[in-house]
Amino acid sequence: MLDTSELTAAVERFADRLRAAPQSRLQRGAAAEGLALARELALRAQRIEAPEGVAGGASDGVSDGGRVMPDAGMFVVADQLLVAGTDLAEALRTAPAGPRERELGEAVGLVREAAARSGV
């Protein structure tokens, strides 16, 4: 089993920073950055869990072969990020052998880059 604690820790740090951020910072792009990351992490988890993809089109909430996380507002984006990151960590941890270490490294990098861009 793959050790995904680095991903979980990075996601928790970013989510905590989003929760502590003032509304003005969230409005200036931190929330949008967090949501974009949450959506990307959720899609990556879905691809691992169901590599055959999800049928449908963008009109029914499905894009790029998976379900798109909704925009539930700037005050819940930290929770959305935490859920998506935890789902991806679990999918990577329990997935059959394969190039999962590379995927884990990419995910950790995505979280760190998004946190830096967010300004929180």
ROTIFI-210282 format. One line per 5 residues: number of its first residue (from 1); their letters; for each residue x, y, z of N, C-alpha, C, O, CB. Coordinates in pm, 1 decimal. Atoms other than C-alpha are relative to their C-alpha. Glycine has a CB too. Example, Ala and Ser with C-alpha at 12.3 -4.5 7.8 and 13.67 -1.06 7.14 Angstrom:
<rs>
1 = as = 89.0 -119.0 0.0 1230.0 -450.0 780.0 90.0 120.0 0.0 193.6 118.1 66.5 -99.2 2.7 124.6 ~ -82.0 -119.0 -6.0 1367.0 -106.0 714.0 -77.0 109.0 73.0 -26.1 219.8 89.9 41.4 46.2 -141.5
</rs>
This chain:
<rs>
1 = mldts = 83.1 -118.4 0.0 0.0 0.0 0.0 87.6 124.9 0.0 191.3 130.9 66.1 -94.6 -0.2 120.9 ~ -72.2 -125.8 16.4 116.4 346.3 -89.9 -23.8 91.2 120.4 -137.2 104.5 166.5 -43.0 70.5 -130.3 ~ 12.0 -94.8 -110.9 186.6 595.1 192.3 -41.4 135.4 -56.8 36.6 200.4 -126.4 134.4 11.3 80.3 ~ 53.5 -124.5 54.7 -29.6 896.8 110.2 -4.8 111.2 104.5 -74.5 210.8 85.3 -139.2 -23.4 -56.4 ~ 6.1 -98.7 -108.1 32.0 1091.1 431.8 49.7 137.5 -44.2 2.1 238.6 7.4 81.7 -47.9 118.6
6 = eltaa = -47.9 -129.0 47.5 223.4 1364.0 246.7 -111.5 77.2 -71.5 -124.8 198.3 -53.7 119.8 -19.3 -93.7 ~ 113.5 -63.3 67.9 -80.8 1434.5 27.0 -103.8 44.9 100.9 -152.7 157.6 94.2 -63.2 -96.0 -101.7 ~ 100.7 -33.7 -101.1 -318.8 1426.6 321.1 43.5 121.7 81.1 -37.3 210.9 107.0 -25.0 -119.9 93.6 ~ -50.7 -113.0 -78.6 -99.7 1665.8 520.5 -3.7 130.0 -80.2 -41.0 234.7 -27.2 143.2 -28.1 47.1 ~ 0.2 -119.9 84.5 -65.1 1909.2 229.0 -142.2 52.4 -19.1 -165.7 173.0 -12.5 64.3 -30.1 -137.1
11 = verfa = 140.3 -40.0 17.9 -441.6 1911.5 168.5 -54.7 59.7 129.7 -123.5 161.7 126.3 -86.7 -121.2 -44.2 ~ 47.8 -51.2 -128.3 -514.6 1960.5 539.5 55.7 139.5 28.4 -16.8 226.5 76.7 38.6 -96.0 113.0 ~ -60.1 -132.6 -21.0 -270.1 2254.2 559.0 -69.5 106.7 -85.0 -104.3 213.7 -35.2 150.5 -3.7 -33.3 ~ 63.5 -96.9 88.6 -422.9 2427.6 257.3 -144.7 25.3 43.3 -189.4 140.0 45.0 4.6 -49.5 -146.1 ~ 138.8 -16.1 -45.2 -778.6 2364.6 380.2 -6.2 84.9 127.0 -93.1 171.1 139.8 -64.9 -137.7 25.1
16 = drlra = -3.8 -79.9 -123.1 -690.1 2505.5 723.0 27.4 146.7 -30.7 -32.3 235.4 30.3 106.8 -54.2 95.9 ~ -31.1 -137.6 37.9 -542.0 2815.3 560.6 -120.2 66.8 -66.7 -145.0 185.4 -45.0 121.4 3.5 -93.8 ~ 121.2 -55.3 61.7 -857.1 2863.0 352.0 -104.8 32.2 106.2 -170.6 136.0 99.1 -58.1 -98.6 -103.6 ~ 98.8 -23.4 -107.0 -1076.3 2831.0 662.7 34.3 125.3 80.3 -54.8 197.6 124.7 -7.6 -122.1 94.3 ~ -44.2 -113.5 -81.0 -868.6 3094.9 842.2 8.2 130.4 -79.2 26.5 237.4 -21.2 134.7 -30.2 60.5
21 = apqsr = -14.8 -118.9 84.6 -859.1 3335.5 547.5 -119.9 92.9 15.2 -233.3 47.3 30.4 17.0 -40.6 -147.4 ~ 112.3 -93.7 -4.3 -1065.4 3653.0 562.7 -81.3 -6.4 -129.7 -31.7 -49.5 -233.8 50.8 143.6 24.0 ~ 88.4 3.2 115.6 -1359.1 3686.7 326.0 61.3 74.4 -118.2 49.8 29.6 -232.2 -135.8 60.1 35.4 ~ -58.8 -78.7 109.3 -1174.7 3951.7 124.4 105.1 -79.8 -75.9 114.8 -68.2 -198.0 62.2 128.8 54.4 ~ -102.0 82.4 65.8 -889.6 3709.6 52.2 -65.5 -111.0 -80.2 -21.8 -142.3 -190.9 97.4 -59.6 103.4
26 = lqrga = 72.8 104.1 72.7 -1132.3 3435.0 -45.3 -59.1 57.1 -128.6 -54.9 -7.5 -233.3 -111.5 -60.6 88.2 ~ 60.8 -64.0 116.9 -1307.2 3676.9 -282.9 102.8 38.6 -105.4 70.5 46.9 -223.8 -77.3 122.8 42.5 ~ -104.7 -39.9 95.4 -976.0 3779.1 -441.1 63.3 -119.0 -70.5 164.0 -103.2 -139.5 107.9 79.1 71.3 ~ -47.0 112.4 79.1 -921.5 3431.8 -574.9 40.2 -124.0 77.6 56.3 -230.6 18.1 112.9 43.1 -79.3 ~ -40.7 117.1 -76.8 -824.0 3201.6 -289.1 -105.4 -110.8 -5.6 -72.3 -228.7 -17.8 26.7 39.2 145.0
31 = aaegl = 106.9 100.0 5.2 -1163.8 3030.2 -290.8 -7.1 -64.7 -137.5 -25.8 -185.9 -148.1 -135.1 63.5 35.3 ~ 3.0 55.1 135.8 -1159.3 2989.7 -668.7 116.7 -96.0 -21.4 100.7 -199.5 -86.0 4.1 113.3 -104.6 ~ -116.6 87.7 11.5 -809.9 2839.4 -648.4 -25.2 -131.7 73.5 7.9 -239.3 23.7 126.3 69.7 56.1 ~ 30.9 120.6 -76.7 -925.2 2597.4 -379.1 -102.2 -87.6 -69.8 -88.6 -210.0 -70.6 -50.7 37.1 137.3 ~ 102.3 77.1 71.1 -1232.0 2493.6 -578.8 58.1 -66.8 -124.1 28.2 -183.0 -151.5 -117.6 90.4 -39.1
36 = alare = -61.7 59.4 119.1 -1030.6 2438.7 -896.3 85.3 -120.4 38.7 84.1 -222.5 -30.1 85.9 104.4 -74.7 ~ -81.0 112.3 -46.2 -791.0 2218.0 -702.1 -88.9 -114.9 45.8 -63.1 -230.3 11.8 93.2 44.0 113.7 ~ 90.8 105.3 -46.2 -1074.6 2027.9 -533.7 -60.1 -75.5 -118.0 -70.3 -198.2 -115.2 -111.9 59.7 87.0 ~ 56.0 65.0 118.9 -1230.2 1960.7 -873.8 102.6 -89.5 -67.2 69.9 -200.8 -108.5 -50.8 104.6 -99.3 ~ -104.7 80.7 63.9 -899.8 1837.1 -1016.5 30.0 -125.2 81.5 41.8 -234.3 25.7 128.3 82.8 -18.1
41 = lalra = -27.7 116.8 -84.8 -829.8 1609.8 -719.5 -115.2 -100.0 -5.4 -92.5 -221.0 -7.0 24.8 43.8 145.6 ~ 117.2 88.7 8.5 -1185.4 1471.3 -736.2 -0.5 -77.3 -131.6 -29.2 -197.0 -133.3 -130.4 81.4 13.7 ~ -4.4 69.1 129.9 -1150.1 1392.3 -1106.9 110.0 -106.0 -2.2 90.7 -214.6 -56.8 22.3 101.2 -114.2 ~ -108.9 98.3 -5.2 -817.6 1219.0 -1045.3 -41.6 -122.7 81.0 -11.0 -235.6 42.6 127.0 63.1 60.8 ~ 48.8 112.5 -80.9 -976.9 1005.1 -772.8 -99.5 -84.0 -78.9 -95.1 -206.9 -74.4 -65.2 50.8 130.1
46 = qriea = 99.8 71.9 79.0 -1266.0 915.8 -1003.1 66.0 -84.1 -109.0 22.0 -195.7 -136.6 -99.2 98.4 -62.6 ~ -69.3 75.2 106.0 -1026.3 809.2 -1279.4 67.6 -124.4 54.5 76.4 -225.9 -14.6 103.6 88.3 -69.1 ~ -62.3 117.3 -61.3 -848.8 574.5 -1040.4 -106.7 -102.2 37.5 -90.8 -221.8 13.1 82.2 40.3 124.6 ~ 105.4 89.6 -48.1 -1169.4 430.8 -895.6 -83.3 -59.8 -112.2 -131.7 -172.3 -100.2 -90.1 73.6 94.9 ~ 80.0 47.3 112.5 -1350.1 398.2 -1229.9 69.6 39.5 -129.4 26.5 133.6 -196.1 -144.8 57.7 5.2
51 = pegva = -77.0 -39.7 118.2 -1097.0 407.6 -1514.2 -80.3 1.3 -129.7 -40.2 66.0 -226.5 116.3 -91.7 -16.2 ~ 82.3 0.3 121.0 -1372.1 338.1 -1767.8 -75.8 130.4 -17.6 -131.6 156.1 -124.3 -97.8 -115.6 3.6 ~ 62.8 -131.3 9.0 -1513.0 683.4 -1689.3 -148.5 -5.3 25.6 -206.9 -111.0 49.1 25.3 60.2 -134.6 ~ 142.9 -17.4 -23.7 -1862.7 811.6 -1645.3 -60.5 50.9 -128.8 -10.5 147.3 -186.8 -28.4 98.0 119.5 ~ 65.1 -44.6 123.4 -2094.2 844.7 -1943.1 -77.9 127.5 25.6 -129.9 149.0 135.1 -93.3 -109.3 -55.9
56 = ggasd = 79.9 -121.0 -12.1 -2259.5 1176.0 -2005.2 71.4 119.0 -58.1 184.2 108.4 -106.2 -34.7 26.3 144.1 ~ -57.4 -123.1 52.1 -2197.2 1531.9 -2110.6 -6.0 109.2 103.3 -62.5 91.4 211.2 -71.5 43.6 -126.4 ~ -9.9 -111.0 -94.4 -2134.8 1865.7 -1946.1 -136.3 48.0 48.7 -146.9 100.4 159.6 74.2 114.9 -63.8 ~ 132.0 -49.0 -39.9 -2506.4 1945.8 -1937.6 -56.8 -74.2 120.8 -143.4 -21.2 190.4 -95.9 -11.7 -116.0 ~ 51.9 72.9 -115.8 -2567.8 1677.6 -1675.5 101.9 -8.1 114.1 93.9 -97.6 198.2 -41.6 -140.3 -41.6
61 = gvsdg = -97.0 -3.9 -109.2 -2273.2 1766.8 -1449.4 118.3 -90.9 -20.2 196.6 -110.9 72.7 -66.3 -35.2 127.0 ~ -110.8 89.8 27.0 -2028.6 1531.0 -1613.7 91.4 66.1 -101.3 46.6 112.3 -206.2 -50.0 -137.8 -51.1 ~ -97.6 -61.7 88.6 -1713.6 1662.9 -1771.9 128.0 -80.8 5.0 167.7 -126.1 112.4 26.1 147.6 38.8 ~ -128.7 69.2 5.8 -1392.1 1494.0 -1884.4 -7.6 -139.6 61.5 88.5 -186.1 122.7 106.9 81.9 71.2 ~ 12.7 136.1 -47.9 -1526.8 1151.5 -1791.3 -31.7 -14.6 146.9 -24.5 -126.1 198.5 122.4 -71.4 -28.2
66 = grvmp = 29.5 12.2 -142.2 -1622.6 1230.7 -1432.1 -99.6 103.6 46.8 -135.0 195.5 -27.0 126.1 11.6 80.3 ~ 94.5 -94.9 -60.1 -1861.7 1413.7 -1201.9 77.6 123.0 44.9 186.3 110.8 101.4 -77.4 -64.5 120.4 ~ -65.1 -125.5 -36.8 -1773.8 1779.7 -1144.7 -50.7 45.8 135.9 -171.4 51.3 159.4 -25.2 108.9 -107.0 ~ 37.2 -50.6 -130.8 -1769.2 1908.7 -789.2 -68.5 135.6 -17.4 -16.2 222.4 -87.2 124.5 11.3 92.8 ~ 73.0 -126.6 17.5 -2025.5 2189.9 -762.4 66.1 114.1 76.4 141.7 91.8 170.9 -145.2 -15.6 46.1
71 = dagmf = -43.7 -118.3 -73.0 -1945.1 2543.4 -654.9 -104.5 26.0 107.8 -212.3 78.4 79.7 18.0 125.1 -95.3 ~ 94.2 -14.2 -111.5 -2111.2 2546.8 -312.9 23.2 128.2 79.0 -39.6 149.8 182.7 10.7 -119.7 93.0 ~ -25.3 -127.4 -66.3 -1973.0 2886.8 -216.2 137.3 6.2 64.4 198.0 -95.7 97.4 -105.2 25.4 103.7 ~ -136.8 -19.4 -47.7 -1652.4 3034.6 -87.3 22.5 -47.6 142.9 135.9 -77.5 180.3 36.1 144.4 -9.7 ~ -18.3 37.6 -139.5 -1715.9 2941.9 274.5 5.6 -151.5 22.8 34.0 -195.6 134.1 -110.6 58.3 81.8
76 = vvadq = -9.1 145.8 -14.8 -1727.5 2565.8 209.7 109.5 -61.0 -86.3 126.5 -182.9 -88.4 -132.8 -63.8 -34.7 ~ -101.6 52.9 90.6 -1442.5 2535.4 -37.9 108.1 -78.4 74.9 162.2 -175.1 21.4 63.7 113.7 -78.9 ~ -100.6 73.9 -77.5 -1202.3 2423.4 236.6 -48.1 -142.7 26.4 29.6 -237.8 17.4 30.0 72.4 134.2 ~ 55.5 133.8 -23.6 -1433.5 2132.9 318.9 -2.4 -81.8 -128.8 26.5 -201.5 -127.4 -141.9 10.3 58.4 ~ -0.1 70.3 128.5 -1470.5 2045.9 -50.0 140.8 -48.4 -33.9 159.3 -160.5 -81.2 -53.7 91.6 -112.2
81 = llvag = -138.9 37.3 25.9 -1092.9 2045.1 -85.3 42.0 -117.6 86.7 106.4 -210.9 38.7 92.8 118.8 24.6 ~ -36.8 108.1 -91.2 -1050.1 1823.7 218.9 -63.7 -132.5 -42.1 1.6 -236.8 -38.1 -41.6 35.1 143.0 ~ 67.8 122.3 45.0 -1307.4 1572.8 92.1 66.6 -54.9 -125.6 96.1 -174.1 -133.6 -149.6 27.3 -26.8 ~ -61.0 45.0 126.0 -1156.2 1559.8 -257.4 140.2 -53.0 22.7 177.2 -156.1 -33.5 3.6 114.0 -101.7 ~ -136.6 44.6 -27.6 -801.2 1530.9 -126.1 4.6 -132.1 74.8 88.1 -218.0 46.4 73.2 104.8 79.2
86 = tdlae = 7.2 125.3 -75.7 -893.9 1258.1 119.9 -44.6 -114.9 -90.6 8.5 -225.6 -81.4 -96.9 14.5 119.8 ~ 44.5 102.8 95.1 -1079.5 1066.5 -152.3 115.0 -43.4 -91.0 134.3 -162.7 -114.5 -118.1 52.4 -85.1 ~ -112.2 34.1 87.7 -776.5 1085.2 -381.8 106.0 -77.8 77.0 158.8 -176.7 26.2 61.5 127.2 -61.7 ~ -99.7 71.5 -79.9 -539.4 978.6 -104.7 -41.8 -145.3 22.1 40.1 -236.5 10.5 20.8 70.3 135.2 ~ 49.8 136.2 -22.8 -756.9 676.4 -28.4 0.6 -81.0 -129.7 35.6 -199.1 -129.1 -142.3 4.0 59.0
91 = alrta = -2.3 70.9 128.5 -792.4 587.2 -397.1 142.2 -41.1 -36.0 165.0 -153.0 -82.1 -59.7 88.0 -111.9 ~ -140.2 32.3 29.3 -415.5 602.8 -441.8 52.1 -108.1 94.3 124.3 -198.6 52.5 87.7 126.0 10.8 ~ -50.2 94.0 -100.4 -349.9 410.6 -121.1 -48.7 -141.9 -25.9 24.7 -237.9 -2.3 -42.5 44.1 139.3 ~ 58.6 133.4 16.2 -579.3 121.4 -211.3 -2.0 -49.9 -144.8 -47.6 -161.1 -171.4 -140.1 0.4 53.5 ~ 2.6 38.5 141.7 -535.2 114.0 -590.1 97.0 -114.3 -27.2 196.8 -130.4 43.1 34.3 120.6 -89.4
96 = pagpr = -93.4 105.0 40.1 -375.0 -184.7 -760.4 133.8 63.1 -40.9 141.4 181.6 -73.2 -59.1 -84.8 -116.7 ~ -134.3 -47.6 35.4 -5.8 -153.9 -834.5 -0.5 66.7 -137.1 -79.1 30.5 -224.7 100.9 -116.3 1.7 ~ -9.5 -74.7 125.2 88.1 81.1 -1113.4 80.6 125.6 24.6 155.0 134.0 122.3 -140.4 34.6 -56.2 ~ -78.8 -123.0 -13.1 233.7 426.0 -1162.3 -58.0 94.8 105.4 -65.5 215.5 82.1 7.9 71.4 -134.7 ~ 69.7 -80.6 -100.7 65.7 549.2 -842.9 94.2 95.9 72.9 50.3 202.8 115.2 -68.5 -90.9 101.0
101 = erelg = -93.5 -91.4 -68.0 380.2 702.1 -686.1 15.3 128.8 -78.8 23.7 236.8 -20.4 137.9 -66.8 19.1 ~ -9.8 -119.1 84.6 409.0 939.6 -980.2 -126.0 83.9 15.9 -118.5 206.1 28.4 21.4 -38.9 -148.9 ~ 127.3 -71.4 -17.6 40.3 1029.6 -947.2 -5.9 67.9 136.7 -55.5 180.0 148.5 -119.0 -97.1 -15.9 ~ -3.6 -57.5 -133.5 88.1 1087.9 -574.8 88.1 124.6 0.9 49.0 227.9 55.1 50.9 -103.1 102.3 ~ -89.9 -114.8 7.2 383.3 1318.0 -640.1 -61.0 117.0 -75.5 -46.1 232.3 -35.0 129.7 -40.2 -65.4
106 = eavgl = 67.8 -105.2 76.5 186.0 1510.6 -901.8 -107.6 68.0 83.9 -120.7 190.4 81.3 -62.1 -58.1 -127.9 ~ 108.0 -54.9 -81.7 -106.3 1554.7 -662.3 55.7 89.9 110.5 2.1 197.8 135.9 -84.0 -113.6 61.1 ~ -62.3 -82.3 -104.6 117.6 1683.2 -382.4 49.3 131.1 -60.8 32.8 237.8 -1.6 117.8 -76.3 68.2 ~ -46.0 -120.3 68.9 272.8 1926.0 -629.4 -113.9 94.3 -34.3 -100.9 215.7 -18.5 73.7 -37.6 -125.6 ~ 117.2 -82.2 31.8 -69.9 2047.7 -742.3 -50.7 74.7 122.9 -86.2 192.3 114.6 -111.8 -87.1 -57.9
111 = vreaa = 48.3 -62.7 -122.8 -172.2 2116.4 -382.6 93.0 113.8 40.7 47.3 223.3 73.4 -11.2 -103.9 113.7 ~ -97.3 -103.3 -40.2 146.5 2307.7 -303.7 -3.8 120.1 -93.9 3.8 234.4 -48.7 142.0 -58.5 3.3 ~ 5.0 -109.6 96.4 126.1 2512.7 -622.6 -127.1 83.3 16.9 -122.5 206.1 11.0 8.4 -54.6 -142.7 ~ 126.8 -71.7 -19.0 -240.3 2600.9 -566.0 3.7 82.1 129.1 -45.5 194.9 132.5 -118.9 -99.4 3.2 ~ -10.8 -73.7 -125.0 -167.9 2700.5 -206.5 84.6 125.9 -18.8 51.1 232.1 33.5 60.1 -89.1 109.7
116 = arsgv = -86.9 -115.4 24.3 111.3 2929.6 -323.2 -72.7 105.9 -83.0 -63.3 225.1 -53.6 129.4 -43.9 -71.4 ~ 73.2 -95.0 85.9 -106.0 3087.9 -594.3 -114.6 68.3 73.8 -150.1 181.8 42.2 -54.7 -71.7 -123.1 ~ 119.8 -51.7 -68.8 -397.7 3139.6 -354.3 29.3 121.4 86.8 -59.3 203.2 111.8 -61.3 -108.6 85.7 ~ -34.0 -113.1 -85.7 -212.5 3385.8 -136.6 -44.7 -13.7 143.5 -44.4 84.8 217.2 -58.0 122.5 -55.6 ~ 38.4 20.0 -141.0 -334.2 3232.7 190.0 108.2 -76.4 72.9 94.9 -103.3 192.3 -134.7 -75.2 10.9
</rs>
